[in-house]
Amino acid sequence: MRLGTTAKITKAQLGACENAMRVTPGFLTGKNRRSPTITKILRLLHEKLDEDRGYAFLMTIAIAGLIQQVSQDTGKNPTLNGLLRSQPNKRSKTLTLACAGKVYSLRTLYERLHNFAVLDLARPSVPYGPQQATESWPDFKAEMQMVLGMTPTERATLILQILSLLMKRWPPITSVNTASFKARPFTTLLAKFPISTQGERHGAMMQAIAYGYYRADAPNLALETAKSRAGGKRTQRVGDIDGYSGRALALSVEVKALRLLASHQPQMQRFLNALAMHKNTTAVVVASDFEAEYRRTLESRGLSTISLEELQRSVKLWDMPKQIQAVRGVWYFLNRVERKPEMQTRLEDFIASRFSIREVLG
């Protein structure tokens, strides 16, 4: 790949990238100031690509975005030593910073950027591997040092250059004739199926959907859950859904069937307290929607957040077997965990009205 070859990015995609990085709107607009420092960073990127480290694209953008966040929030450019001293947990393998009363998580930012690349840039083949990528951050200290010495305009130019290279390296999925696709059952479920009806326990169907989603999206993990509103403390879980890899808690998901506001903080406190014992766990809050400011508060504490609308967007790119696996996960939760026959029947009736129930549920 020639590093000088680039692709165009739209204004809407720029805005989505700014939102993913949590930087000031307009930060990426109209920036084009090449410098010797940018050239050096692109050469280092090329070297990492030669080592088959495709995640280096998003990692370099994430580092530049993280430094820009800290810079804009503190009003000054930090030093590398200052950043490293601000790590609240120096034993953590990934990079988390605590500056000016806020927490900045490299892994959370990396995951948001990957979501942006897949959904907004339509590049589902961009390498993911968040654990491998973010735990390799010490290999990017040279890039960090150079980015710290940049102006905001130079950082924006660097990010734009890397985005263009990423778009060139992984072409978009434009040649697929989606009209010939079968309807996707989990996509249809998220878009059309009522999350709750009168008489059902509030939040039960939302938790079933979240369970199905992660059952399909994280098949390498052993998922533990319990009936909705069972209480994690009583059932010895951290979140509503916990995912284990061997003895390690790799994933913990808290599910809220509501628009999550700052006033709901007391309902979140047990989950947040429990996470203090699991520093390297990927923590996720799934909710119907989020108040923007409270969402930023959660993310500043290192949590990932995903709304029902964002779930719908993400599963559109899933293939049919993964879609079916997710729906079967929803059915399993209702049948074997929640044990509410009327909810199971409601799901089966919905599936039967649109698909072959034998094909989807087995």
Stockholm file with secondary structure:
# STOCKHOLM 1.0

chainA/1-362         MRLGTTAKITKAQLGACENAMRVTPGFLTGKNRRSPTITKILRLLHEKLDEDRGYAFLMTIAIAGLIQQVSQDTGKNPTLNGLLRSQPNKRSKTLTLACAGKVYSLRTLYERLHNFAVLDLARPSVPYGPQQATESWPDFKAEMQMVLGMTPTERATLILQILSLLMKRWPPITSVNTASFKARPFTTLLAKFPISTQGERHGAMMQAIAYGYYRADAPNLALETAKSRAGGKRTQRVGDIDGYSGRALALSVEVKALRLLASHQPQMQRFLNALAMHKNTTAVVVASDFEAEYRRTLESRGLSTISLEELQRSVKLWDMPKQIQAVRGVWYFLNRVERKPEMQTRLEDFIASRFSIREVLG
#=GR chainA/1-362 SS CCTTCCCCCCHHHHHHHHHHHTCCTTTTTTCCCCCHHHHHHHHHHHHHHHTTCTTHHHHHHHHHHHHHHHHHHHTSCCCHHHHHHTCSCTTCSSCEEEETTEEEEHHHHHHHHHHHHHHTSCCTTSCCCHHHHHHTGGGGHHHHHHHHTSCHHHHHHHHHHHHHHHHHHSCCSCSCCGGGSCCCHHHHHHHHSCSCCTTSCTTHHHHHHHHHHHHHHCTTSEEEECSTTSCHHHHTCSSSEEEEETTEEEEEEEEEEEEECGGGHHHHHHHHHHHTTCTTSEEEEEEEEECHHHHHHHHHTTCEEEEHHHHHHHHTTCCHHHHHHHHHHHHHIIIIIICCHHHHHHHHHHHHTTSCHHHHHC
#=GC SS_cons         CCTTCCCCCCHHHHHHHHHHHTCCTTTTTTCCCCCHHHHHHHHHHHHHHHTTCTTHHHHHHHHHHHHHHHHHHHTSCCCHHHHHHTCSCTTCSSCEEEETTEEEEHHHHHHHHHHHHHHTSCCTTSCCCHHHHHHTGGGGHHHHHHHHTSCHHHHHHHHHHHHHHHHHHSCCSCSCCGGGSCCCHHHHHHHHSCSCCTTSCTTHHHHHHHHHHHHHHCTTSEEEECSTTSCHHHHTCSSSEEEEETTEEEEEEEEEEEEECGGGHHHHHHHHHHHTTCTTSEEEEEEEEECHHHHHHHHHTTCEEEEHHHHHHHHTTCCHHHHHHHHHHHHHIIIIIICCHHHHHHHHHHHHTTSCHHHHHC
//
